[in-house]
Amino acid sequence: MAIKAAREEIERFMSNKDPEVLCITGKWGVGKTYAWKYFLQEAVKKNQLGFSKCSYVSLFGLNNLEDVRYAIFRETQDNNSKSNSLFSFARKTADIVPDIPIKGINIEKKF
């Protein structure tokens, strides 16, 4: 029953056009990341995504809000293939030079 409820909630989340956050919790190794990637792939195949950009972030090892914001930025995926190169470049650049401040981007309001 829990798997069915989780599936329904993830599918609802992925089809929603309004920005929101979904937290998937559970013990280590139960398949949280696997489930997310699987359902995302299925939603893309069926053209059922309500959003063009998403980010999957594990909170393990993140110590503060700044770490979370950076991880969200770094892990953002654009499901629109025309924009993938720009996001890929931004993520790679952010990883290479993490100490350069990013001006004019308020991640909190974007997500």
Secondary structure, 3 states (H helix, E strand, C coil): CHHHHHHHHHHHHHHCCCCCCCCCCCCCCCCHHHHHHHHHHHHHHCCCCCCCEEECCCCCCCCCHHHHHHHHHHHEEECCCCCHHHHHHHHHHHHHCCCCCCCCCCHHHHC
